Amino acid sequence: MPYYKNIEEIERDIEILKLKNQIEEEKLKLRWFQIKEDLAPKNLFQNFISGASKSISAFQLLNSFLRKRRKR
């Protein structure tokens, strides 16, 4: 626990703590907004399509690699 010499130091620390609290609240609001955006049906569908296309591309790449190895 800090040792305070005067009331101004206490008030300064209280103000700092209030500001830190406000920053954390805003970060939480931003995270909540991002989660809601990520879970929106439009974004879920886009993420699904993006993930599926990446999986298909990886599968095609692996398949072509294996075919080349079999031909040797």
MMTF fields as JSON, N, C-alpha, C and O atoms, coordinates in Angstrom:
{
  "mmtfVersion": "1.0.0",
  "mmtfProducer": "UNKNOWN",
  "numBonds": 287,
  "numAtoms": 288,
  "numGroups": 72,
  "numChains": 1,
  "numModels": 1,
  "chainsPerModel": [1],
  "groupsPerChain": [72],
  "chainIdList": ["A"],
  "bondAtomList": [4, 2, 8, 6, 12, 10, 16, 14, 20, 18, 24, 22, 28, 26, 32, 30, 36, 34, 40, 38, 44, 42, 48, 46, 52, 50, 56, 54, 60, 58, 64, 62, 68, 66, 72, 70, 76, 74, 80, 78, 84, 82, 88, 86, 92, 90, 96, 94, 100, 98, 104, 102, 108, 106, 112, 110, 116, 114, 120, 118, 124, 122, 128, 126, 132, 130, 136, 134, 140, 138, 144, 142, 148, 146, 152, 150, 156, 154, 160, 158, 164, 162, 168, 166, 172, 170, 176, 174, 180, 178, 184, 182, 188, 186, 192, 190, 196, 194, 200, 198, 204, 202, 208, 206, 212, 210, 216, 214, 220, 218, 224, 222, 228, 226, 232, 230, 236, 234, 240, 238, 244, 242, 248, 246, 252, 250, 256, 254, 260, 258, 264, 262, 268, 266, 272, 270, 276, 274, 280, 278, 284, 282],
  "bondOrderList": [1, 1, 1, 1, 1, 1, 1, 1, 1, 1, 1, 1, 1, 1, 1, 1, 1, 1, 1, 1, 1, 1, 1, 1, 1, 1, 1, 1, 1, 1, 1, 1, 1, 1, 1, 1, 1, 1, 1, 1, 1, 1, 1, 1, 1, 1, 1, 1, 1, 1, 1, 1, 1, 1, 1, 1, 1, 1, 1, 1, 1, 1, 1, 1, 1, 1, 1, 1, 1, 1, 1],
  "groupList": [{"groupName": "MET", "atomNameList": ["N", "CA", "C", "O"], "elementList": ["N", "C", "C", "O"], "formalChargeList": [0, 0, 0, 0], "bondAtomList": [1, 0, 2, 1, 3, 2], "bondOrderList": [1, 1, 2], "singleLetterCode": "M", "chemCompType": "L-PEPTIDE LINKING"}, {"groupName": "PRO", "atomNameList": ["N", "CA", "C", "O"], "elementList": ["N", "C", "C", "O"], "formalChargeList": [0, 0, 0, 0], "bondAtomList": [1, 0, 2, 1, 3, 2], "bondOrderList": [1, 1, 2], "singleLetterCode": "P", "chemCompType": "L-PEPTIDE LINKING"}, {"groupName": "TYR", "atomNameList": ["N", "CA", "C", "O"], "elementList": ["N", "C", "C", "O"], "formalChargeList": [0, 0, 0, 0], "bondAtomList": [1, 0, 2, 1, 3, 2], "bondOrderList": [1, 1, 2], "singleLetterCode": "Y", "chemCompType": "L-PEPTIDE LINKING"}, {"groupName": "LYS", "atomNameList": ["N", "CA", "C", "O"], "elementList": ["N", "C", "C", "O"], "formalChargeList": [0, 0, 0, 0], "bondAtomList": [1, 0, 2, 1, 3, 2], "bondOrderList": [1, 1, 2], "singleLetterCode": "K", "chemCompType": "L-PEPTIDE LINKING"}, {"groupName": "ASN", "atomNameList": ["N", "CA", "C", "O"], "elementList": ["N", "C", "C", "O"], "formalChargeList": [0, 0, 0, 0], "bondAtomList": [1, 0, 2, 1, 3, 2], "bondOrderList": [1, 1, 2], "singleLetterCode": "N", "chemCompType": "L-PEPTIDE LINKING"}, {"groupName": "ILE", "atomNameList": ["N", "CA", "C", "O"], "elementList": ["N", "C", "C", "O"], "formalChargeList": [0, 0, 0, 0], "bondAtomList": [1, 0, 2, 1, 3, 2], "bondOrderList": [1, 1, 2], "singleLetterCode": "I", "chemCompType": "L-PEPTIDE LINKING"}, {"groupName": "GLU", "atomNameList": ["N", "CA", "C", "O"], "elementList": ["N", "C", "C", "O"], "formalChargeList": [0, 0, 0, 0], "bondAtomList": [1, 0, 2, 1, 3, 2], "bondOrderList": [1, 1, 2], "singleLetterCode": "E", "chemCompType": "L-PEPTIDE LINKING"}, {"groupName": "ARG", "atomNameList": ["N", "CA", "C", "O"], "elementList": ["N", "C", "C", "O"], "formalChargeList": [0, 0, 0, 0], "bondAtomList": [1, 0, 2, 1, 3, 2], "bondOrderList": [1, 1, 2], "singleLetterCode": "R", "chemCompType": "L-PEPTIDE LINKING"}, {"groupName": "ASP", "atomNameList": ["N", "CA", "C", "O"], "elementList": ["N", "C", "C", "O"], "formalChargeList": [0, 0, 0, 0], "bondAtomList": [1, 0, 2, 1, 3, 2], "bondOrderList": [1, 1, 2], "singleLetterCode": "D", "chemCompType": "L-PEPTIDE LINKING"}, {"groupName": "LEU", "atomNameList": ["N", "CA", "C", "O"], "elementList": ["N", "C", "C", "O"], "formalChargeList": [0, 0, 0, 0], "bondAtomList": [1, 0, 2, 1, 3, 2], "bondOrderList": [1, 1, 2], "singleLetterCode": "L", "chemCompType": "L-PEPTIDE LINKING"}, {"groupName": "GLN", "atomNameList": ["N", "CA", "C", "O"], "elementList": ["N", "C", "C", "O"], "formalChargeList": [0, 0, 0, 0], "bondAtomList": [1, 0, 2, 1, 3, 2], "bondOrderList": [1, 1, 2], "singleLetterCode": "Q", "chemCompType": "L-PEPTIDE LINKING"}, {"groupName": "TRP", "atomNameList": ["N", "CA", "C", "O"], "elementList": ["N", "C", "C", "O"], "formalChargeList": [0, 0, 0, 0], "bondAtomList": [1, 0, 2, 1, 3, 2], "bondOrderList": [1, 1, 2], "singleLetterCode": "W", "chemCompType": "L-PEPTIDE LINKING"}, {"groupName": "PHE", "atomNameList": ["N", "CA", "C", "O"], "elementList": ["N", "C", "C", "O"], "formalChargeList": [0, 0, 0, 0], "bondAtomList": [1, 0, 2, 1, 3, 2], "bondOrderList": [1, 1, 2], "singleLetterCode": "F", "chemCompType": "L-PEPTIDE LINKING"}, {"groupName": "ALA", "atomNameList": ["N", "CA", "C", "O"], "elementList": ["N", "C", "C", "O"], "formalChargeList": [0, 0, 0, 0], "bondAtomList": [1, 0, 2, 1, 3, 2], "bondOrderList": [1, 1, 2], "singleLetterCode": "A", "chemCompType": "L-PEPTIDE LINKING"}, {"groupName": "SER", "atomNameList": ["N", "CA", "C", "O"], "elementList": ["N", "C", "C", "O"], "formalChargeList": [0, 0, 0, 0], "bondAtomList": [1, 0, 2, 1, 3, 2], "bondOrderList": [1, 1, 2], "singleLetterCode": "S", "chemCompType": "L-PEPTIDE LINKING"}, {"groupName": "GLY", "atomNameList": ["N", "CA", "C", "O"], "elementList": ["N", "C", "C", "O"], "formalChargeList": [0, 0, 0, 0], "bondAtomList": [1, 0, 2, 1, 3, 2], "bondOrderList": [1, 1, 2], "singleLetterCode": "G", "chemCompType": "PEPTIDE LINKING"}],
  "groupTypeList": [0, 1, 2, 2, 3, 4, 5, 6, 6, 5, 6, 7, 8, 5, 6, 5, 9, 3, 9, 3, 4, 10, 5, 6, 6, 6, 3, 9, 3, 9, 7, 11, 12, 10, 5, 3, 6, 8, 9, 13, 1, 3, 4, 9, 12, 10, 4, 12, 5, 14, 15, 13, 14, 3, 14, 5, 14, 13, 12, 10, 9, 9, 4, 14, 12, 9, 7, 3, 7, 7, 3, 7],
  "groupIdList": [1, 2, 3, 4, 5, 6, 7, 8, 9, 10, 11, 12, 13, 14, 15, 16, 17, 18, 19, 20, 21, 22, 23, 24, 25, 26, 27, 28, 29, 30, 31, 32, 33, 34, 35, 36, 37, 38, 39, 40, 41, 42, 43, 44, 45, 46, 47, 48, 49, 50, 51, 52, 53, 54, 55, 56, 57, 58, 59, 60, 61, 62, 63, 64, 65, 66, 67, 68, 69, 70, 71, 72],
  "secStructList": [7, 7, 7, 7, 1, 1, 2, 2, 2, 2, 2, 2, 2, 2, 2, 2, 2, 2, 2, 2, 2, 2, 2, 2, 2, 2, 2, 2, 2, 2, 2, 2, 2, 2, 2, 2, 2, 2, 6, 1, 2, 2, 2, 2, 2, 2, 2, 2, 2, 2, 2, 2, 2, 2, 2, 2, 2, 2, 2, 2, 2, 2, 2, 2, 2, 2, 2, 2, 2, 2, 2, 7],
  "xCoordList": [0.836, 0.0, 0.89, 1.794, 0.629, 1.491, 1.3, 0.25, 2.339, 2.302, 2.11, 2.879, 1.079, 0.751, 1.161, 0.98, 1.711, 2.153, 1.072, 1.052, 0.156, -0.904, -2.135, -2.087, -3.191, -4.453, -4.378, -5.092, -3.517, -3.375, -2.847, -3.263, -1.944, -1.42, -2.514, -2.595, -3.338, -4.451, -5.427, -5.858, -5.768, -6.703, -6.128, -6.852, -4.831, -4.184, -4.285, -4.622, -3.994, -4.079, -5.514, -5.748, -6.451, -7.858, -8.239, -8.93, -7.798, -8.09, -7.457, -8.073, -6.233, -5.553, -6.326, -6.517, -6.758, -7.523, -8.854, -9.28, -9.505, -10.754, -10.511, -11.284, -9.439, -9.106, -8.754, -9.164, -8.0, -7.682, -8.946, -9.073, -9.872, -11.14, -11.933, -12.512, -11.958, -12.669, -12.038, -12.747, -10.725, -10.03, -10.423, -10.727, -10.42, -10.785, -12.242, -12.552, -13.128, -14.531, -14.659, -15.425, -13.914, -13.958, -13.379, -13.89, -12.324, -11.768, -12.798, -12.947, -13.497, -14.526, -15.656, -16.141, -16.077, -17.124, -16.673, -17.446, -15.417, -14.882, -14.846, -15.232, -14.391, -14.376, -15.781, -15.996, -16.732, -18.119, -18.645, -19.307, -18.37, -18.792, -18.168, -18.844, -16.882, -16.202, -16.786, -16.931, -17.119, -17.737, -19.092, -19.416, -19.889, -21.199, -21.04, -21.803, -20.054, -19.809, -19.386, -19.866, -18.496, -18.02, -19.14, -19.13, -20.098, -21.182, -22.402, -23.402, -22.341, -23.443, -23.552, -22.53, -24.776, -24.954, -24.132, -23.556, -24.078, -23.315, -21.85, -21.24, -21.291, -19.877, -19.606, -18.561, -20.531, -20.37, -20.297, -19.461, -21.173, -21.198, -19.897, -19.307, -19.455, -18.207, -17.017, -16.149, -16.971, -15.881, -15.926, -14.888, -17.131, -17.282, -16.779, -16.032, -17.194, -16.78, -15.26, -14.603, -14.717, -13.274, -12.51, -11.535, -12.958, -12.309, -12.43, -11.483, -13.596, -13.804, -12.914, -12.327, -12.81, -11.978, -10.509, -9.779, -10.067, -8.683, -8.454, -7.404, -9.434, -9.305, -9.247, -8.445, -10.09, -10.102, -8.784, -8.231, -8.272, -6.99, -5.869, -5.027, -5.849, -4.812, -4.935, -3.928, -6.155, -6.386, -5.919, -5.266, -6.241, -5.813, -4.291, -3.712, -3.65, -2.193, -1.577, -0.644, -2.07, -1.574, -1.805, -0.927, -2.971, -3.31, -2.375, -1.882, -2.124, -1.231, 0.196, 0.902, 0.619, 1.946, 2.057, 3.062, 1.018, 1.052, 1.017, 1.658, 0.284, 0.243, 1.621, 2.047, 2.322, 3.658, 4.617, 5.477, 4.477, 5.371, 5.103, 6.031, 3.833, 3.493, 4.026, 4.376, 4.09, 4.536, 6.043, 6.508, 6.783, 8.244, 8.594, 9.775],
  "yCoordList": [-1.169, 0.0, 1.244, 1.372, 2.143, 3.33, 4.274, 4.316, 5.002, 6.02, 7.371, 7.748, 8.088, 9.376, 10.513, 10.451, 11.532, 12.688, 13.748, 14.526, 13.767, 14.773, 14.27, 13.241, 15.006, 14.628, 14.669, 13.928, 15.532, 15.643, 14.34, 13.942, 13.696, 12.418, 11.356, 10.55, 11.371, 10.419, 10.686, 9.763, 11.949, 12.306, 11.963, 11.519, 12.174, 11.837, 10.337, 9.925, 9.523, 8.072, 7.617, 6.702, 8.243, 7.91, 8.229, 7.443, 9.37, 9.756, 8.774, 8.393, 8.37, 7.392, 6.071, 5.472, 5.633, 4.387, 4.489, 3.527, 5.631, 5.839, 5.756, 5.136, 6.384, 6.356, 4.95, 4.531, 4.226, 2.835, 1.998, 1.147, 2.23, 1.511, 1.83, 0.933, 3.093, 3.484, 2.829, 2.395, 2.763, 2.112, 0.642, 0.136, -0.035, -1.454, -1.662, -2.63, -0.77, -0.86, -0.71, -1.435, 0.224, 0.423, -0.775, -1.155, -1.367, -2.579, -3.71, -4.448, -3.833, -4.868, -4.635, -5.579, -3.385, -3.059, -3.413, -3.958, -3.098, -3.397, -4.902, -5.367, -5.663, -7.125, -7.662, -8.53, -7.156, -7.607, -7.288, -8.13, -6.109, -5.732, -6.66, -7.087, -6.972, -7.852, -9.26, -9.896, -9.742, -11.065, -11.076, -12.012, -10.023, -9.958, -9.926, -10.575, -9.177, -9.117, -10.479, -10.912, -11.155, -12.464, -13.492, -14.396, -13.358, -14.332, -13.948, -14.667, -12.846, -12.451, -13.493, -13.974, -13.851, -14.89, -14.649, -15.586, -13.411, -13.096, -13.46, -14.073, -13.083, -13.35, -14.824, -15.342, -15.5, -16.94, -17.659, -18.541, -17.283, -17.905, -17.609, -18.507, -16.369, -16.003, -16.755, -17.219, -16.879, -17.608, -19.088, -19.721, -19.631, -21.034, -21.257, -22.2, -20.383, -20.504, -20.339, -21.095, -19.374, -19.125, -20.35, -20.793, -20.878, -22.058, -23.269, -24.042, -23.434, -24.567, -24.455, -25.446, -23.268, -23.1, -23.341, -23.894, -22.931, -23.191, -24.687, -25.203, -25.385, -26.829, -27.536, -28.449, -27.116, -27.719, -27.464, -28.374, -26.249, -25.918, -26.765, -27.273, -26.92, -27.724, -29.182, -29.845, -29.679, -31.056, -31.243, -32.24, -30.306, -30.397, -30.358, -31.112, -29.514, -29.422, -30.728, -31.231, -31.275, -32.542, -33.665, -34.501, -33.683, -34.713, -34.652, -35.688, -33.465, -33.34, -33.743, -34.34, -33.426, -33.825, -35.343, -35.919, -35.987, -37.445, -38.117, -39.15, -37.554, -38.127, -38.065, -39.03, -36.949, -36.799, -37.802, -38.345, -38.05, -39.003, -40.424, -41.227, -40.751, -42.093, -42.366, -43.501, -41.321, -41.479, -41.785, -42.364, -41.418, -41.629, -43.045, -43.39],
  "zCoordList": [0.0, 0.0, 0.0, 0.826, -0.92, -1.006, 0.186, 0.827, 0.438, 1.482, 0.797, -0.087, 1.217, 0.605, 1.536, 2.753, 0.929, 1.703, 1.83, 2.784, 0.832, 0.883, 0.096, -0.578, 0.204, -0.414, -1.941, -2.617, -2.486, -3.941, -4.552, -5.64, -3.85, -4.337, -4.365, -5.292, -3.351, -3.291, -4.432, -5.123, -4.62, -5.691, -7.07, -7.96, -7.232, -8.508, -8.776, -9.886, -7.764, -7.933, -8.189, -8.978, -7.536, -7.776, -9.211, -9.86, -9.709, -11.098, -12.078, -13.073, -11.791, -12.639, -12.659, -13.717, -11.507, -11.424, -12.169, -12.808, -12.094, -12.83, -14.339, -15.07, -14.789, -16.218, -16.682, -17.764, -15.873, -16.219, -16.302, -17.183, -15.4, -15.407, -16.681, -17.294, -17.071, -18.291, -19.525, -20.432, -19.552, -20.671, -20.745, -21.825, -19.627, -19.606, -20.026, -20.721, -19.614, -20.033, -21.544, -22.179, -22.119, -23.571, -24.319, -25.373, -23.783, -24.393, -24.372, -25.346, -23.259, -23.138, -24.128, -24.752, -24.275, -25.252, -26.665, -27.454, -26.977, -28.305, -28.544, -29.616, -27.563, -27.707, -27.916, -28.763, -27.157, -27.285, -28.689, -29.296, -29.206, -30.549, -31.589, -32.525, -31.43, -32.376, -32.346, -33.39, -31.167, -31.052, -31.743, -32.475, -31.508, -32.16, -33.672, -34.388, -34.169, -35.616, -36.147, -37.194, -35.436, -35.887, -35.923, -36.759, -35.025, -34.945, -35.775, -35.764, -36.481, -37.361, -38.473, -38.963, -38.881, -39.899, -41.171, -41.724, -41.626, -42.843, -42.659, -43.535, -41.523, -41.273, -41.008, -41.401, -40.348, -40.138, -41.475, -41.666, -42.401, -43.719, -44.466, -45.065, -44.431, -45.114, -44.522, -45.261, -43.208, -42.559, -42.926, -43.118, -43.02, -43.395, -44.819, -45.081, -45.733, -47.13, -47.242, -47.959, -46.551, -46.589, -46.06, -46.667, -44.948, -44.369, -45.275, -45.418, -45.89, -46.787, -48.013, -48.448, -48.569, -49.76, -49.437, -50.259, -48.247, -47.842, -47.679, -48.062, -47.112, -46.928, -48.27, -48.464, -49.188, -50.518, -51.226, -51.844, -51.148, -51.773, -51.189, -51.93, -49.891, -49.241, -49.667, -49.914, -49.753, -50.186, -51.626, -51.937, -52.503, -53.902, -54.008, -54.791, -53.254, -53.262, -52.785, -53.411, -51.713, -51.186, -52.189, -52.405, -52.794, -53.765, -54.967, -55.415, -55.492, -56.646, -56.271, -57.083, -55.064, -54.595, -54.528, -54.944, -54.003, -53.878, -55.243, -55.434, -56.191, -57.541, -58.189, -58.824, -58.038, -58.605, -57.992, -58.685, -56.711, -56.034, -56.487, -56.583, -56.769, -57.231, -58.623, -58.946, -59.459, -60.848, -60.908, -61.89, -59.909, -59.911, -59.766, -59.749]
}
